[in-house]
Amino acid sequence: MNFLQALSDWNKSRREQYRTELESIGKCPDCRGQGYNIIISSVYIPTYESILDCHSCNGTGSYSES
Ligand SMILES: [Zn+2]
């Protein structure tokens, strides 16, 4: 049994479960329904560098098939 493959499969199934959960409540899985992603510039001094519209839902926060 390939450990890395098993780990990869586990991660994939978790991610798909997460997507399915958000899909069921109609929210975009990439931005968790917020419609934007926050880019943090530094891990030492957390400052909100920029707020970007989510590409997956075009800033709507809604789940879409595409
Ligand atoms: Zn989104």
N, CA, C, O and the ligand as a Tripos MOL2 file, in Angstrom:
@<TRIPOS>MOLECULE
protein
  265   263    67     0     0
PROTEIN
NO_CHARGES

@<TRIPOS>ATOM
      1 N           0.8400   -1.2040    0.0000 N.3       1 MET1
      2 CA          0.0000    0.0000    0.0000 C.3       1 MET1
      3 C           0.8740    1.2520    0.0000 C.2       1 MET1
      4 O           1.7830    1.3960    0.8170 O.2       1 MET1
      5 N           0.5860    2.1200   -0.9030 N.am      2 ASN2
      6 CA          1.3440    3.3580   -1.0230 C.3       2 ASN2
      7 C           0.7850    4.4010   -0.0540 C.2       2 ASN2
      8 O          -0.3600    4.8390   -0.1710 O.2       2 ASN2
      9 N           1.6240    4.7800    0.8990 N.am      3 PHE3
     10 CA          1.1660    5.6970    1.9430 C.3       3 PHE3
     11 C           0.7760    7.0660    1.3780 C.2       3 PHE3
     12 O          -0.2610    7.6260    1.7300 O.2       3 PHE3
     13 N           1.6240    7.5870    0.5000 N.am      4 LEU4
     14 CA          1.3310    8.9080   -0.0680 C.3       4 LEU4
     15 C           0.0430    8.8940   -0.8840 C.2       4 LEU4
     16 O          -0.7250    9.8560   -0.8740 O.2       4 LEU4
     17 N          -0.1760    7.8050   -1.5780 N.am      5 GLN5
     18 CA         -1.4040    7.6810   -2.3610 C.3       5 GLN5
     19 C          -2.6200    7.6380   -1.4360 C.2       5 GLN5
     20 O          -3.6490    8.2540   -1.7130 O.2       5 GLN5
     21 N          -2.4830    6.9010   -0.3330 N.am      6 ALA6
     22 CA         -3.5700    6.8080    0.6270 C.3       6 ALA6
     23 C          -3.8690    8.1780    1.2440 C.2       6 ALA6
     24 O          -5.0250    8.5540    1.4390 O.2       6 ALA6
     25 N          -2.7960    8.9080    1.5450 N.am      7 LEU7
     26 CA         -2.9560   10.2440    2.1150 C.3       7 LEU7
     27 C          -3.6170   11.1820    1.1120 C.2       7 LEU7
     28 O          -4.4760   11.9890    1.4680 O.2       7 LEU7
     29 N          -3.2060   11.0630   -0.1350 N.am      8 SER8
     30 CA         -3.7850   11.8760   -1.1950 C.3       8 SER8
     31 C          -5.2710   11.5810   -1.3650 C.2       8 SER8
     32 O          -6.0800   12.4950   -1.5210 O.2       8 SER8
     33 N          -5.6180   10.3150   -1.3330 N.am      9 ASP9
     34 CA         -7.0230    9.9230   -1.4450 C.3       9 ASP9
     35 C          -7.8400   10.4420   -0.2670 C.2       9 ASP9
     36 O          -8.9810   10.8740   -0.4290 O.2       9 ASP9
     37 N          -7.2380   10.3920    0.9200 N.am     10 TRP10
     38 CA         -7.9130   10.8720    2.1250 C.3      10 TRP10
     39 C          -8.1740   12.3660    2.0270 C.2      10 TRP10
     40 O          -9.2690   12.8360    2.3340 O.2      10 TRP10
     41 N          -7.1510   13.1160    1.5930 N.am     11 ASN11
     42 CA         -7.3100   14.5560    1.4150 C.3      11 ASN11
     43 C          -8.3880   14.8660    0.3860 C.2      11 ASN11
     44 O          -9.2040   15.7690    0.5700 O.2      11 ASN11
     45 N          -8.3750   14.1030   -0.6970 N.am     12 LYS12
     46 CA         -9.3340   14.3380   -1.7610 C.3      12 LYS12
     47 C         -10.7580   14.0830   -1.2810 C.2      12 LYS12
     48 O         -11.6650   14.8580   -1.5840 O.2      12 LYS12
     49 N         -10.9560   13.0060   -0.5380 N.am     13 SER13
     50 CA        -12.2950   12.6890   -0.0620 C.3      13 SER13
     51 C         -12.7760   13.7280    0.9450 C.2      13 SER13
     52 O         -13.9550   14.0810    0.9740 O.2      13 SER13
     53 N         -11.8410   14.2180    1.7780 N.am     14 ARG14
     54 CA        -12.1980   15.2780    2.7300 C.3      14 ARG14
     55 C         -12.6140   16.5450    1.9970 C.2      14 ARG14
     56 O         -13.5970   17.1940    2.3540 O.2      14 ARG14
     57 N         -11.8410   16.8880    0.9580 N.am     15 ARG15
     58 CA        -12.1320   18.0970    0.1950 C.3      15 ARG15
     59 C         -13.4760   17.9750   -0.5140 C.2      15 ARG15
     60 O         -14.2510   18.9300   -0.5760 O.2      15 ARG15
     61 N         -13.7330   16.7960   -1.0410 N.am     16 GLU16
     62 CA        -15.0060   16.6010   -1.7350 C.3      16 GLU16
     63 C         -16.1800   16.6240   -0.7700 C.2      16 GLU16
     64 O         -17.2640   17.1010   -1.1070 O.2      16 GLU16
     65 N         -15.9570   16.1060    0.4280 N.am     17 GLN17
     66 CA        -17.0070   16.1560    1.4510 C.3      17 GLN17
     67 C         -17.3060   17.6070    1.8190 C.2      17 GLN17
     68 O         -18.4610   17.9970    1.9860 O.2      17 GLN17
     69 N         -16.2310   18.4010    1.9430 N.am     18 TYR18
     70 CA        -16.3640   19.8150    2.2660 C.3      18 TYR18
     71 C         -17.1220   20.5590    1.1740 C.2      18 TYR18
     72 O         -18.0120   21.3620    1.4510 O.2      18 TYR18
     73 N         -16.7460   20.2720   -0.0880 N.am     19 ARG19
     74 CA        -17.4330   20.8960   -1.2180 C.3      19 ARG19
     75 C         -18.9100   20.5240   -1.2190 C.2      19 ARG19
     76 O         -19.7730   21.3670   -1.4630 O.2      19 ARG19
     77 N         -19.1910   19.2640   -0.9450 N.am     20 THR20
     78 CA        -20.5760   18.8020   -0.9510 C.3      20 THR20
     79 C         -21.3880   19.4890    0.1400 C.2      20 THR20
     80 O         -22.5530   19.8360   -0.0560 O.2      20 THR20
     81 N         -20.7470   19.6790    1.2970 N.am     21 GLU21
     82 CA        -21.4360   20.3580    2.4020 C.3      21 GLU21
     83 C         -21.7950   21.7900    2.0310 C.2      21 GLU21
     84 O         -22.9200   22.2360    2.2570 O.2      21 GLU21
     85 N         -20.8180   22.5160    1.4530 N.am     22 LEU22
     86 CA        -21.0760   23.8970    1.0800 C.3      22 LEU22
     87 C         -22.0520   23.9830   -0.0830 C.2      22 LEU22
     88 O         -22.8650   24.9040   -0.1650 O.2      22 LEU22
     89 N         -21.9600   23.0090   -0.9780 N.am     23 GLU23
     90 CA        -22.8940   22.9730   -2.1010 C.3      23 GLU23
     91 C         -24.3240   22.8330   -1.5960 C.2      23 GLU23
     92 O         -25.2470   23.4560   -2.1200 O.2      23 GLU23
     93 N         -24.4900   22.0050   -0.5680 N.am     24 SER24
     94 CA        -25.8250   21.7390   -0.0480 C.3      24 SER24
     95 C         -26.4620   22.9750    0.5820 C.2      24 SER24
     96 O         -27.6860   23.0880    0.6470 O.2      24 SER24
     97 N         -25.6190   23.9010    1.0460 N.am     25 ILE25
     98 CA        -26.1630   25.1440    1.5920 C.3      25 ILE25
     99 C         -25.9910   26.3070    0.6150 C.2      25 ILE25
    100 O         -26.2750   27.4580    0.9470 O.2      25 ILE25
    101 N         -25.5180   25.9850   -0.6090 N.am     26 GLY26
    102 CA        -25.4730   26.9720   -1.6820 C.3      26 GLY26
    103 C         -24.3430   27.9660   -1.5730 C.2      26 GLY26
    104 O         -24.4540   29.0950   -2.0510 O.2      26 GLY26
    105 N         -23.2360   27.5480   -0.9340 N.am     27 LYS27
    106 CA        -22.1210   28.4780   -0.7810 C.3      27 LYS27
    107 C         -20.8960   28.0270   -1.5670 C.2      27 LYS27
    108 O         -20.6570   26.8330   -1.7500 O.2      27 LYS27
    109 N         -20.1340   29.0020   -2.0220 N.am     28 CYS28
    110 CA        -18.9160   28.7210   -2.7740 C.3      28 CYS28
    111 C         -17.8550   28.1130   -1.8520 C.2      28 CYS28
    112 O         -17.5460   28.6890   -0.8090 O.2      28 CYS28
    113 N         -17.2970   26.9620   -2.2220 N.am     29 PRO29
    114 CA        -16.3090   26.3010   -1.3650 C.3      29 PRO29
    115 C         -14.9560   26.9960   -1.3440 C.2      29 PRO29
    116 O         -14.1830   26.7940   -0.4070 O.2      29 PRO29
    117 N         -14.6530   27.7910   -2.3300 N.am     30 ASP30
    118 CA        -13.3330   28.4140   -2.3910 C.3      30 ASP30
    119 C         -13.2090   29.6200   -1.4700 C.2      30 ASP30
    120 O         -12.1250   29.9060   -0.9620 O.2      30 ASP30
    121 N         -14.3150   30.3270   -1.2520 N.am     31 CYS31
    122 CA        -14.2700   31.5000   -0.3840 C.3      31 CYS31
    123 C         -15.1990   31.3170    0.8120 C.2      31 CYS31
    124 O         -15.4410   32.2520    1.5760 O.2      31 CYS31
    125 N         -15.7120   30.1030    0.9610 N.am     32 ARG32
    126 CA        -16.6340   29.7760    2.0500 C.3      32 ARG32
    127 C         -17.8660   30.6740    2.0680 C.2      32 ARG32
    128 O         -18.4040   31.0020    3.1250 O.2      32 ARG32
    129 N         -18.2930   31.0570    0.8790 N.am     33 GLY33
    130 CA        -19.5220   31.8350    0.7620 C.3      33 GLY33
    131 C         -19.3590   33.3130    1.0340 C.2      33 GLY33
    132 O         -20.3410   34.0540    1.0880 O.2      33 GLY33
    133 N         -18.1050   33.7480    1.2070 N.am     34 GLN34
    134 CA        -17.8920   35.1590    1.5000 C.3      34 GLN34
    135 C         -17.8430   36.0120    0.2370 C.2      34 GLN34
    136 O         -18.1680   37.1990    0.2670 O.2      34 GLN34
    137 N         -17.4390   35.4040   -0.8630 N.am     35 GLY35
    138 CA        -17.3660   36.1290   -2.1320 C.3      35 GLY35
    139 C         -16.0220   36.7900   -2.3660 C.2      35 GLY35
    140 O         -15.8100   37.4180   -3.4030 O.2      35 GLY35
    141 N         -15.1050   36.6530   -1.4060 N.am     36 TYR36
    142 CA        -13.7780   37.2600   -1.5760 C.3      36 TYR36
    143 C         -12.7450   36.4470   -0.8230 C.2      36 TYR36
    144 O         -13.0680   35.6600    0.0670 O.2      36 TYR36
    145 N         -11.4990   36.6560   -1.2020 N.am     37 ASN37
    146 CA        -10.3910   36.0300   -0.5010 C.3      37 ASN37
    147 C          -9.4500   37.1220   -0.0020 C.2      37 ASN37
    148 O          -9.1450   38.0670   -0.7290 O.2      37 ASN37
    149 N          -8.9980   36.9900    1.2240 N.am     38 ILE38
    150 CA         -8.0850   37.9690    1.7990 C.3      38 ILE38
    151 C          -6.6570   37.4450    1.6870 C.2      38 ILE38
    152 O          -6.3470   36.3360    2.1210 O.2      38 ILE38
    153 N          -5.8020   38.2680    1.0970 N.am     39 ILE39
    154 CA         -4.4010   37.9060    0.9760 C.3      39 ILE39
    155 C          -3.6290   38.5620    2.1230 C.2      39 ILE39
    156 O          -3.6110   39.7870    2.2510 O.2      39 ILE39
    157 N          -3.0060   37.7480    2.9360 N.am     40 ILE40
    158 CA         -2.2440   38.2770    4.0530 C.3      40 ILE40
    159 C          -0.7700   38.3250    3.6710 C.2      40 ILE40
    160 O          -0.1920   37.3160    3.2680 O.2      40 ILE40
    161 N          -0.1720   39.4950    3.7990 N.am     41 SER41
    162 CA          1.1620   39.7170    3.2520 C.3      41 SER41
    163 C           2.2620   39.1040    4.0940 C.2      41 SER41
    164 O           3.2860   38.6840    3.5550 O.2      41 SER41
    165 N           2.0780   39.0440    5.3860 N.am     42 SER42
    166 CA          3.1440   38.5580    6.2460 C.3      42 SER42
    167 C           2.5950   37.6740    7.3380 C.2      42 SER42
    168 O           1.5190   37.9320    7.8780 O.2      42 SER42
    169 N           3.3390   36.6230    7.6670 N.am     43 VAL43
    170 CA          2.9120   35.7540    8.7560 C.3      43 VAL43
    171 C           3.3450   36.3130   10.1080 C.2      43 VAL43
    172 O           2.7900   35.9470   11.1440 O.2      43 VAL43
    173 N           4.3490   37.2100   10.0940 N.am     44 TYR44
    174 CA          4.8680   37.7690   11.3420 C.3      44 TYR44
    175 C           4.0440   38.9600   11.7980 C.2      44 TYR44
    176 O           3.7060   39.0850   12.9750 O.2      44 TYR44
    177 N           3.7270   39.8270   10.8550 N.am     45 ILE45
    178 CA          2.8710   40.9720   11.1560 C.3      45 ILE45
    179 C           1.6530   40.8690   10.2510 C.2      45 ILE45
    180 O           1.6660   41.3800    9.1310 O.2      45 ILE45
    181 N           0.5990   40.2130   10.7290 N.am     46 PRO46
    182 CA         -0.5570   39.9870    9.8600 C.3      46 PRO46
    183 C          -1.2570   41.2820    9.4900 C.2      46 PRO46
    184 O          -1.9200   41.9030   10.3210 O.2      46 PRO46
    185 N          -1.1060   41.6740    8.2610 N.am     47 THR47
    186 CA         -1.8350   42.8250    7.7530 C.3      47 THR47
    187 C          -2.6510   42.3730    6.5540 C.2      47 THR47
    188 O          -2.2020   41.5330    5.7750 O.2      47 THR47
    189 N          -3.8010   42.9070    6.4100 N.am     48 TYR48
    190 CA         -4.6360   42.5360    5.2850 C.3      48 TYR48
    191 C          -4.1800   43.3000    4.0600 C.2      48 TYR48
    192 O          -4.5190   44.4660    3.8580 O.2      48 TYR48
    193 N          -3.3980   42.6020    3.2490 N.am     49 GLU49
    194 CA         -2.7790   43.2310    2.0860 C.3      49 GLU49
    195 C          -3.8150   43.6250    1.0470 C.2      49 GLU49
    196 O          -3.8190   44.7510    0.5500 O.2      49 GLU49
    197 N          -4.6760   42.7020    0.7310 N.am     50 SER50
    198 CA         -5.6710   42.9970   -0.2880 C.3      50 SER50
    199 C          -6.8480   42.0420   -0.1770 C.2      50 SER50
    200 O          -6.7230   40.9220    0.3190 O.2      50 SER50
    201 N          -7.9580   42.4990   -0.6380 N.am     51 ILE51
    202 CA         -9.1520   41.6630   -0.6650 C.3      51 ILE51
    203 C          -9.5580   41.4930   -2.1250 C.2      51 ILE51
    204 O          -9.8630   42.4590   -2.8240 O.2      51 ILE51
    205 N          -9.5510   40.2560   -2.5550 N.am     52 LEU52
    206 CA         -9.8140   39.9610   -3.9590 C.3      52 LEU52
    207 C         -11.1460   39.2460   -4.1170 C.2      52 LEU52
    208 O         -11.5080   38.3820   -3.3180 O.2      52 LEU52
    209 N         -11.8600   39.6230   -5.1580 N.am     53 ASP53
    210 CA        -13.0810   38.8810   -5.4860 C.3      53 ASP53
    211 C         -12.7380   37.4370   -5.7880 C.2      53 ASP53
    212 O         -11.7460   37.1550   -6.4600 O.2      53 ASP53
    213 N         -13.5470   36.5350   -5.2990 N.am     54 CYS54
    214 CA        -13.3240   35.1190   -5.5440 C.3      54 CYS54
    215 C         -13.5470   34.7950   -7.0250 C.2      54 CYS54
    216 O         -14.5540   35.1810   -7.6170 O.2      54 CYS54
    217 N         -12.5840   34.0780   -7.6040 N.am     55 HIS55
    218 CA        -12.6970   33.7480   -9.0290 C.3      55 HIS55
    219 C         -13.7640   32.6960   -9.2830 C.2      55 HIS55
    220 O         -14.4010   32.6920  -10.3370 O.2      55 HIS55
    221 N         -13.9580   31.8100   -8.3260 N.am     56 SER56
    222 CA        -14.8660   30.6860   -8.5470 C.3      56 SER56
    223 C         -16.3220   31.1250   -8.6150 C.2      56 SER56
    224 O         -17.1180   30.5400   -9.3470 O.2      56 SER56
    225 N         -16.6630   32.1430   -7.8610 N.am     57 CYS57
    226 CA        -18.0660   32.5630   -7.8140 C.3      57 CYS57
    227 C         -18.2260   34.0110   -8.2670 C.2      57 CYS57
    228 O         -19.3190   34.5700   -8.1720 O.2      57 CYS57
    229 N         -17.1480   34.6250   -8.7600 N.am     58 ASN58
    230 CA        -17.1640   36.0130   -9.2190 C.3      58 ASN58
    231 C         -17.6670   36.9710   -8.1370 C.2      58 ASN58
    232 O         -18.3460   37.9540   -8.4340 O.2      58 ASN58
    233 N         -17.3340   36.6830   -6.9110 N.am     59 GLY59
    234 CA        -17.6730   37.5870   -5.8260 C.3      59 GLY59
    235 C         -19.0820   37.4430   -5.2890 C.2      59 GLY59
    236 O         -19.5100   38.2240   -4.4390 O.2      59 GLY59
    237 N         -19.8000   36.4590   -5.7760 N.am     60 THR60
    238 CA        -21.1740   36.3140   -5.3070 C.3      60 THR60
    239 C         -21.2630   35.5050   -4.0160 C.2      60 THR60
    240 O         -22.1770   35.7040   -3.2160 O.2      60 THR60
    241 N         -20.3080   34.5890   -3.8140 N.am     61 GLY61
    242 CA        -20.3340   33.7360   -2.6510 C.3      61 GLY61
    243 C         -21.2570   32.5440   -2.7920 C.2      61 GLY61
    244 O         -21.3940   31.7330   -1.8760 O.2      61 GLY61
    245 N         -21.8880   32.4470   -3.9510 N.am     62 SER62
    246 CA        -22.8270   31.3600   -4.1690 C.3      62 SER62
    247 C         -22.1470   30.1960   -4.8870 C.2      62 SER62
    248 O         -21.2280   30.3960   -5.6800 O.2      62 SER62
    249 N         -22.5950   29.0140   -4.6090 N.am     63 TYR63
    250 CA        -22.0640   27.8500   -5.2810 C.3      63 TYR63
    251 C         -22.5180   27.8310   -6.7290 C.2      63 TYR63
    252 O         -23.6770   28.1010   -7.0410 O.2      63 TYR63
    253 N         -21.5660   27.5030   -7.6150 N.am     64 SER64
    254 CA        -21.9240   27.3390   -9.0130 C.3      64 SER64
    255 C         -21.2450   26.0910   -9.5540 C.2      64 SER64
    256 O         -20.2030   25.6710   -9.0500 O.2      64 SER64
    257 N         -21.8330   25.5130  -10.5650 N.am     65 GLU65
    258 CA        -21.3380   24.2510  -11.1010 C.3      65 GLU65
    259 C         -19.9640   24.4050  -11.7370 C.2      65 GLU65
    260 O         -19.1380   23.4960  -11.6520 O.2      65 GLU65
    261 N         -19.7120   25.5330  -12.3670 N.am     66 SER66
    262 CA        -18.4820   25.6960  -13.1440 C.3      66 SER66
    263 C         -17.2420   25.8060  -12.3020 C.2      66 SER66
    264 O         -16.1430   25.9470  -12.8380 O.2      66 SER66
    265 ZN        -16.2170   32.0270   -4.0700 Zn       67 ZN67
@<TRIPOS>BOND
     1     1     2 1
     2     2     3 1
     3     3     4 2
     4     3     5 am
     5     5     6 1
     6     6     7 1
     7     7     8 2
     8     7     9 am
     9     9    10 1
    10    10    11 1
    11    11    12 2
    12    11    13 am
    13    13    14 1
    14    14    15 1
    15    15    16 2
    16    15    17 am
    17    17    18 1
    18    18    19 1
    19    19    20 2
    20    19    21 am
    21    21    22 1
    22    22    23 1
    23    23    24 2
    24    23    25 am
    25    25    26 1
    26    26    27 1
    27    27    28 2
    28    27    29 am
    29    29    30 1
    30    30    31 1
    31    31    32 2
    32    31    33 am
    33    33    34 1
    34    34    35 1
    35    35    36 2
    36    35    37 am
    37    37    38 1
    38    38    39 1
    39    39    40 2
    40    39    41 am
    41    41    42 1
    42    42    43 1
    43    43    44 2
    44    43    45 am
    45    45    46 1
    46    46    47 1
    47    47    48 2
    48    47    49 am
    49    49    50 1
    50    50    51 1
    51    51    52 2
    52    51    53 am
    53    53    54 1
    54    54    55 1
    55    55    56 2
    56    55    57 am
    57    57    58 1
    58    58    59 1
    59    59    60 2
    60    59    61 am
    61    61    62 1
    62    62    63 1
    63    63    64 2
    64    63    65 am
    65    65    66 1
    66    66    67 1
    67    67    68 2
    68    67    69 am
    69    69    70 1
    70    70    71 1
    71    71    72 2
    72    71    73 am
    73    73    74 1
    74    74    75 1
    75    75    76 2
    76    75    77 am
    77    77    78 1
    78    78    79 1
    79    79    80 2
    80    79    81 am
    81    81    82 1
    82    82    83 1
    83    83    84 2
    84    83    85 am
    85    85    86 1
    86    86    87 1
    87    87    88 2
    88    87    89 am
    89    89    90 1
    90    90    91 1
    91    91    92 2
    92    91    93 am
    93    93    94 1
    94    94    95 1
    95    95    96 2
    96    95    97 am
    97    97    98 1
    98    98    99 1
    99    99   100 2
   100    99   101 am
   101   101   102 1
   102   102   103 1
   103   103   104 2
   104   103   105 am
   105   105   106 1
   106   106   107 1
   107   107   108 2
   108   107   109 am
   109   109   110 1
   110   110   111 1
   111   111   112 2
   112   111   113 am
   113   113   114 1
   114   114   115 1
   115   115   116 2
   116   115   117 am
   117   117   118 1
   118   118   119 1
   119   119   120 2
   120   119   121 am
   121   121   122 1
   122   122   123 1
   123   123   124 2
   124   123   125 am
   125   125   126 1
   126   126   127 1
   127   127   128 2
   128   127   129 am
   129   129   130 1
   130   130   131 1
   131   131   132 2
   132   131   133 am
   133   133   134 1
   134   134   135 1
   135   135   136 2
   136   135   137 am
   137   137   138 1
   138   138   139 1
   139   139   140 2
   140   139   141 am
   141   141   142 1
   142   142   143 1
   143   143   144 2
   144   143   145 am
   145   145   146 1
   146   146   147 1
   147   147   148 2
   148   147   149 am
   149   149   150 1
   150   150   151 1
   151   151   152 2
   152   151   153 am
   153   153   154 1
   154   154   155 1
   155   155   156 2
   156   155   157 am
   157   157   158 1
   158   158   159 1
   159   159   160 2
   160   159   161 am
   161   161   162 1
   162   162   163 1
   163   163   164 2
   164   163   165 am
   165   165   166 1
   166   166   167 1
   167   167   168 2
   168   167   169 am
   169   169   170 1
   170   170   171 1
   171   171   172 2
   172   171   173 am
   173   173   174 1
   174   174   175 1
   175   175   176 2
   176   175   177 am
   177   177   178 1
   178   178   179 1
   179   179   180 2
   180   179   181 am
   181   181   182 1
   182   182   183 1
   183   183   184 2
   184   183   185 am
   185   185   186 1
   186   186   187 1
   187   187   188 2
   188   187   189 am
   189   189   190 1
   190   190   191 1
   191   191   192 2
   192   191   193 am
   193   193   194 1
   194   194   195 1
   195   195   196 2
   196   195   197 am
   197   197   198 1
   198   198   199 1
   199   199   200 2
   200   199   201 am
   201   201   202 1
   202   202   203 1
   203   203   204 2
   204   203   205 am
   205   205   206 1
   206   206   207 1
   207   207   208 2
   208   207   209 am
   209   209   210 1
   210   210   211 1
   211   211   212 2
   212   211   213 am
   213   213   214 1
   214   214   215 1
   215   215   216 2
   216   215   217 am
   217   217   218 1
   218   218   219 1
   219   219   220 2
   220   219   221 am
   221   221   222 1
   222   222   223 1
   223   223   224 2
   224   223   225 am
   225   225   226 1
   226   226   227 1
   227   227   228 2
   228   227   229 am
   229   229   230 1
   230   230   231 1
   231   231   232 2
   232   231   233 am
   233   233   234 1
   234   234   235 1
   235   235   236 2
   236   235   237 am
   237   237   238 1
   238   238   239 1
   239   239   240 2
   240   239   241 am
   241   241   242 1
   242   242   243 1
   243   243   244 2
   244   243   245 am
   245   245   246 1
   246   246   247 1
   247   247   248 2
   248   247   249 am
   249   249   250 1
   250   250   251 1
   251   251   252 2
   252   251   253 am
   253   253   254 1
   254   254   255 1
   255   255   256 2
   256   255   257 am
   257   257   258 1
   258   258   259 1
   259   259   260 2
   260   259   261 am
   261   261   262 1
   262   262   263 1
   263   263   264 2
@<TRIPOS>SUBSTRUCTURE
     1 MET1         2 RESIDUE 1 A MET
     2 ASN2         6 RESIDUE 1 A ASN
     3 PHE3        10 RESIDUE 1 A PHE
     4 LEU4        14 RESIDUE 1 A LEU
     5 GLN5        18 RESIDUE 1 A GLN
     6 ALA6        22 RESIDUE 1 A ALA
     7 LEU7        26 RESIDUE 1 A LEU
     8 SER8        30 RESIDUE 1 A SER
     9 ASP9        34 RESIDUE 1 A ASP
    10 TRP10       38 RESIDUE 1 A TRP
    11 ASN11       42 RESIDUE 1 A ASN
    12 LYS12       46 RESIDUE 1 A LYS
    13 SER13       50 RESIDUE 1 A SER
    14 ARG14       54 RESIDUE 1 A ARG
    15 ARG15       58 RESIDUE 1 A ARG
    16 GLU16       62 RESIDUE 1 A GLU
    17 GLN17       66 RESIDUE 1 A GLN
    18 TYR18       70 RESIDUE 1 A TYR
    19 ARG19       74 RESIDUE 1 A ARG
    20 THR20       78 RESIDUE 1 A THR
    21 GLU21       82 RESIDUE 1 A GLU
    22 LEU22       86 RESIDUE 1 A LEU
    23 GLU23       90 RESIDUE 1 A GLU
    24 SER24       94 RESIDUE 1 A SER
    25 ILE25       98 RESIDUE 1 A ILE
    26 GLY26      102 RESIDUE 1 A GLY
    27 LYS27      106 RESIDUE 1 A LYS
    28 CYS28      110 RESIDUE 1 A CYS
    29 PRO29      114 RESIDUE 1 A PRO
    30 ASP30      118 RESIDUE 1 A ASP
    31 CYS31      122 RESIDUE 1 A CYS
    32 ARG32      126 RESIDUE 1 A ARG
    33 GLY33      130 RESIDUE 1 A GLY
    34 GLN34      134 RESIDUE 1 A GLN
    35 GLY35      138 RESIDUE 1 A GLY
    36 TYR36      142 RESIDUE 1 A TYR
    37 ASN37      146 RESIDUE 1 A ASN
    38 ILE38      150 RESIDUE 1 A ILE
    39 ILE39      154 RESIDUE 1 A ILE
    40 ILE40      158 RESIDUE 1 A ILE
    41 SER41      162 RESIDUE 1 A SER
    42 SER42      166 RESIDUE 1 A SER
    43 VAL43      170 RESIDUE 1 A VAL
    44 TYR44      174 RESIDUE 1 A TYR
    45 ILE45      178 RESIDUE 1 A ILE
    46 PRO46      182 RESIDUE 1 A PRO
    47 THR47      186 RESIDUE 1 A THR
    48 TYR48      190 RESIDUE 1 A TYR
    49 GLU49      194 RESIDUE 1 A GLU
    50 SER50      198 RESIDUE 1 A SER
    51 ILE51      202 RESIDUE 1 A ILE
    52 LEU52      206 RESIDUE 1 A LEU
    53 ASP53      210 RESIDUE 1 A ASP
    54 CYS54      214 RESIDUE 1 A CYS
    55 HIS55      218 RESIDUE 1 A HIS
    56 SER56      222 RESIDUE 1 A SER
    57 CYS57      226 RESIDUE 1 A CYS
    58 ASN58      230 RESIDUE 1 A ASN
    59 GLY59      234 RESIDUE 1 A GLY
    60 THR60      238 RESIDUE 1 A THR
    61 GLY61      242 RESIDUE 1 A GLY
    62 SER62      246 RESIDUE 1 A SER
    63 TYR63      250 RESIDUE 1 A TYR
    64 SER64      254 RESIDUE 1 A SER
    65 GLU65      258 RESIDUE 1 A GLU
    66 SER66      262 RESIDUE 1 A SER
    67 ZN67       265 GROUP 0 **** ****
